[in-house]
Every structure is written in C-alpha cells, then in structure tokens.
Amino acid sequence: MNLAEILVYTDIRQLHQIANHYGCECNPHSKNELITSLLSSLRHRLTISAEIEQLTKEETHFLLLLFLDKRTVLSLEDLLAKAGMTLENQKEKKQEEARRYIAQAMRRGWIFPAKSKTVGQYQIPLDIREPYLQAWLEKWRNKNELVIQGPEAYRDEGTALCDDIMQFLRFLSQEPVPLTAEGGMYKRHQQQLFQFLHVKEEPLLPQKWRFGYGLHFDLYPDRFSLLYDFCYFHKWIEERDSRVSLTESGSERLVSSYGDQLYHDLIRFWMRLYKRAIPNLPMLVQLLPLIASGGWVHQGALLETLQFWIKEFYYDSPSDILVNRVCKMMVHLGLLRVGQDDQEQWLYTATYASQTWLRKYNGFTETTILLK
C-alpha cells in the first residue's frame, strides 16, 4: 500500500506522533487535516533529505535494512532482528534499544501496523522506499565522486560461472576423479581442469583455517569452491570411495540446455551459503549495485562506507569480507564489473544483471545453507 492509503487506516495517536516529529502545523483534532499535512511533508524531497542527514550510522543501517527488503509486510520479530543487527556492539539492553529503534521508525513514518487482523504485522509504504534510498545515495555521492570515464580494460564475467559448471560436469563425465585423504581433488587434476575454465585459479593446499563459506572452501580456491559446492548441493556429483564422480542427475543436467534459471539459482545459492558468515549480505548485495550504477566507484570509497556494517568473521576482517567475499564473488557471478585506473586502484561498476533481476530479487527472505 502507498502512504496515502496507509494513513487513512492509521491510529490517530501515531498520526500525532509523526506530525510532532516533523513539526507539522495543522488542527490536531482533524484526522483529515493531519493526513493532508503529513502527506505533503513525508513525501517532500527536502524533508526526506533532512531526515537522512541527521541519522546516525546505526540508524542509517536500520533504514537500509528496512527499505532494501522488498517484503510488503514484516513481523515484529523481523523488525527486532533488523534492529538487533544494527546494535551488535551494544550487548547490554540490546532488546530494549531494538524496540526503541522500531518506535522511532514509527514516529518517522517509516513503518505502520498492517491493516489486518494479525497482531504484530507491520508495513512500509511502497512509495517512500525509493525516495529515501535515492536521498541516501545522493548524500553518498556528494561525498564520493563516481568515475564516469571507466578503465580502458575491465573484467565482466557475465554467466561464465554457469558455463564452467557444465565444463566441470563434462570433465567428470570422462571418468571419476580420485580424492586425497583430505577429500580434495589432487593438484594435477585441478590444474588439468582449471585450464579449461574461463577464470584461471591456482590450486590450494588444504587450509583448515579456511571455513564458513562452503563445505569445500578449505580445499579449493574461492570461485571453484562455490562451483563445486553448487554441483554437490544439487547432487550432480557425489563423493564415494575416495572419488568424485558424476551422478545420473548430473548426466541429465549435462545434456540439458540451460538458461537464466541456472544463473539465478547460482546467485541464490551463493547468497544462502555465505549469509551465515555475513548476515548483512542481502543488504550489501542490493546496495553495491545501487552505489555503482551510472559510473565506476573506487574500492576505497566502498570500504569507507560499507565496512562499518560488516562484522568480522574469525580470520576475516570487515575489509577482507567486503573485498574478497562480497565484491570479488559478485564479479564472478556477473553482478559487478571490475577494473583498475591509471594509479592501479580497483574500480567497480554495476552490470545489467544487477540492475534488473537483482532489483526484483529479495535475498532477505533466503534461508542459510549448511552443507554436510
């Protein structure tokens, strides 16, 4: 529902709270006047920009978690979880502070009780999401300059990862590949396979400190680890008797043509696999293409803005997570392009896929995957 429809059904007490917050001058006893005044104020560009300007980093985080989530109705538990994510550093009175964030969001006119018989359901007016996101983006771009003239050479991997999935299945169709005592393919077999893949990676020595991003993350380099786990999850390959081999389902996948669905499934799988280690991943994946649209953005500017909202994960610092686990993988998935400027600084820009399908996709509703 849009703001105008929601205000009609909103309790007079909340209308008064919103009017007081924005300093609306109107007859407080007339609901009609209140609604008219609030409509002109809440949707006004200057009001939204002023509101964005005064938000703390934690409040901005909560705003982005709310407005980038495409669900039309959220439960109280959803809201408390989002508020809790912004308060990771405030262990004491966290629940109490989370409820304060929700109450403040109601006073700001961001969320309203849903018009239904179900208690504890809340909605965000559809027509205020985009103005708030654009106001935040405008504030960001006033401080961080986009590079309009991009690098002469850049990498755009598109759907190459899907092609390499088929190449991997084709490789296994020739004969099963033996596994080491640690459970990984032998280095010579990896090198033999990698020379046929679109993106060249070097085999890893088994590293037990590499964990949290998939079942085989300690055995293979980042991109191939995702590819392998995706095939393993769909039971296209199986590990048995110290060998990895193609299954009957994998053989059927190999002879079938593939289209956008395989590509979309791969992105969804990555989100679900990495979300356990990076709880803010759905927000970051939506936000990065928003920032990096219409030009190229320096990696340093992304780090300065986004690492504040990333929690370290064991051996990975917030900057490592943003660069290697998010941006790098979004390049592999064809959601970002990457290049270097004359000073050899890394630059990113959004791809067509991230501007179309990803804007419709809601990673916030995805459950995490724990492979065994």
N, C-alpha and C positions, 0 to 999 in steps of 0.2 A: 504493500500500500504506500501511496505517496503521503507527504507530510499533511496536506490539506485534509485528506480522508481520515488520517490518524487523529488529528487534533479535535475533530468533531466528537470522537468517542473517548477522548482523554479526560480523566478526572480533573475537576476544577482546581483541586489542590496542586496537582502537578503543573497545570497551566500557570497558576500564580507563581510557583517556584521558578519556572522558566522565564516568565515576564520579569521577575525580580532580578534574576541573573543577568539578563540583557538590558535591564533598565528601561523597559517598555512603559511608555506613558499612555494609559488608557483607563477606562472605567473598570475596576476590578470586579464589579458586580455583574457585568455584562459578558457572558461567555462569547457572544458574537464578536464584541469589540476585542476581547482578549485574543481570539483566534485570528482576526484580521490583522491585529498588531504583530502577533507572533509570526504569521506567515511572511509579512513584509520584512521582518527583522531577521529571522532564522535563515532565510534563503538569500539574504543580501550579501553580495560579494565582500564588501568591506567588513561586515560583521564576522563572516567566516574567517577572513584573513586575520582580523584582530584576535579572534579566539585561538587560531593556530599559533600566533606569535607568543602568546602568554603561556602556552603549555610547557610543562617540564618534559624531560626526555622520557620519563616513566609514563606520563600522561599521553605523550605522543605515541609511545609504543602501544598503549591500550587502544588509542584511536585507530591506529593502523590494523591492529588485530581485529577490531570490530568491523571496520569498513572494507577491508580486503576479503573478509569472509563473505561469500555470496549467499549464504543461507538467509532466507527471509524471516525466519523465526529462530530464536535462540532460547535455551532454557537457562534458569538461574545458575545451574551447575556449569553450563558453557561459559557464562559471563564471569563466574567466580574463577574458573580455570584460566581465562584470559587475563583477568586482573592479577591472579597469582603469578602468572608468567612475568609480569612487569615488576613483581616485588620479590624476585629471587634473593636479593641481598638483604631483605628485611624479614628475617625469620620470626622475630617477635611480633606478636599482634598482626600476623600476616592476614589471617581470615578477617579480622576487624577492618584492616586497611583495604582489603579487596572489596568489602561491602561499601566502604566509603567511596571507592572509585566508581562503583555502579550507581550509587546515589548521586554522585556528581555528574555522571553521564546523563542521568535522567533530568537533572536541573539544566543541563546544557541542551536538552532536546535531541540527544543522540539516540536514546532508546526509550521505548514506551511499552507498558504492559500490552500484550497482544489481545485483540478483540476476540476472545474465545472463552469457553467455559473452563479451560485448563488453567489452573493457577500456576504461576511461576514460569510463564512463557512471555518472551519479550520480542519486540520487532524494531528494526531500524528503518526509518523512512527511505524508500528507494531513491528518491530524488535529491537526497542530501549527501549520499555517498561520494558521487563523482565530484561535486563542488569542493568538498573537504579534501579529497585526495589531490585534486588539482591545486588547491591552495597550499597544501604541504609541499607539493612538487615545485610550485612557483617559489616558495621560500627557499627550498633546497637549491634551485638553480640561480637564485640571487647571490648565493654564497659560493657555488661551484659551477665553473664555466664548462659548458659542453664543447667538445671539439667537433666543429661542423665538417671540416676537411679531414677525412679519415686517413689512416695509414695507407701507403701505396700497396702493401701486401698484408693480407689478413687471412685468418682461418675460419672457414664456415663448414662445419662437418655435416650439416643437414641431417639426413637419415642414414649416414654411413654406418652407424652402430647396428641398424637393422640389417644392412647388407652383410655386416661381419658376423651377425648371429647365424645367418644362412651359410656363410663361409665356414664357420666353426662346425655346424652340423654336417656339412659336406665333408669336412676333414675327418670327422668321426665315422662317417659312413664308409670310409675306405677300410678302416679296421679300428678296433678298440685301442685306446692308448694306455700304457701301463702307468701306475701311480707310485710315487715314492712312499717310504714309511710314514712321512708326514701327511700324505694324502694329496699331494700336488703332482701335476704332470712334470716329467723330467725336463730339465732345462733344454735339451736338444730338441724335444718335441715342441716345447713352447716356441723356440726360435724358428723352427720349421713352419709352425702355424702363423706366427706373427708376421712373417714376411709376406703373407697373402692378405693381411688385414689393412684397412685404409689408414689407420693411425698406428705407427710403429711404437712399441713399448719394449722395455728391457725386462727379461725375467728377474724375479726377486728371489733372494734366498729366503727360506721360511723365517718370518719375523713374528714372534709371539706378542710383541707389543703393538702390532697392527690388529686392532679389533674394533668392533662396534659398527662397521659399515658393510656387513655381509659375512656369510659363512666362510668364504674363501679369500677374504681380504688379506689374511696373513700369508697367503700362498702366491698370489698373483698381483700384478700391477693394477692400478685403480680401474682403468677402463675395462680391461679384460675380466677383472674380478666381477664387475657388475654384469657383464655379458654372460659369464659362466653361471653366476647365481640366478640370473633370469631364466636361463635354459634349465637349470636344476630345479627351480621352483615350479616350472611348468611341466616337469617330468619328461622333458625331451631328451635328457641324458640321465644316466644312472651310474653310480659308483658301486661296483661289486667285484669281489675277488681281486682287489688291488688294481682294478682297471676302470676307466671311464669309457662308456660306450653309448651309442645312440639307441634309444628305445623305439618301440613301434610307433608311439605318439610322435617322437622326433622325426621318424622317417616320413610320417604323414605331413608334418609341418614342412619338411624339406621339399616335398613335391607339390605343395600347395602354393599358390601365388599369395603375396601379402600386400596390404595397402596401409592406409593411415591407422587402422586399428592396432596393428603390431607396434607402430611407433608410439601411439598414445598409451598402450599398455606398458611399454617400456618406461615411459616417463612416470606413470603412476607407480610402477614397481620401485623405481629409484626413490620416489618420494616416501613410500611406505617403508623401504629398507633403511633409509638414512634418518627418518623422522625420530627414531628412538634416541639417536645420539644428538640430533639437532632439532629440539622441539619447535623452534621458531622457523623451521624450513618452509612451511606453507606461506608464511608472511614474506620471507626473503625471496622466494621464487616468484611471487606476484610483484614484489616491489622492485626487483632488479630490472625487469623489462620496462617498468614504468619510468624509472630513472634514466635508463639507457636507450630511450626512444628519441628519434629526431636528431641524433648525433652520437658521438663517442664520448665515453666518460673514463677518466683516469682511475686506475685501480686504487691509488692513494685516496681519492675522494670517496670511493665506496667504503674503504676501510675506516676512514674518519667518521663516516656516518653510521655504518651498519654494525661494526664490531661491538659497539656498546650494547646491542640487543642479542649478542651471541654469548652463550655460556661455554666456558672451556670444557672439553671432554677428555679427561685423563691426559694423554700425551699431546693432545691438540689444543693450541691456544686459539682464542677467538679469531685472530688474523689468519692462522693456518686453516681453520674451518671455512672461513669466507672464501679464501683464495683457492684452496685445494679441494675442499669437499663440496662447495656450492658453485662458484664461478667456473672452475675447471670442468666439473661434471655437466654444468649447463651448456658449456661449449661442446662437450662430447655428445650431448643429447640434441644439439642443434637449436638450442634456445637462446644462445648468445654467440656473437662473433668476437674474435679476439685478434689483436694486432699490436704493433709497437710503433711509437712515434720516433722522431729523429734522436731523442735522448734515450731511446730504448726503454721507455716507460710503457707499461702494459695499458692497453685501452680496450674497452668492451662496448658493443652496441647490441641492441635487441634485434632478433630475427623476425621474419614474418610469422613463424610458428608461435613465438612467444607473444606476439601482438594479436593473434586470432584465437587459436584453440585454447591457449593458456588463460586468456582473459575470461573464458567461459568455464574453465575447469576450477573446481574448488578442492584444493588439497587439504583444507582444514577438516574435511569430513573423512579423510582416509585413515584407516587403522594401520598401526605399525605391523611390520612383518619381522618375525624372529625365526630365521632358518635353522633347522636342526639336521 
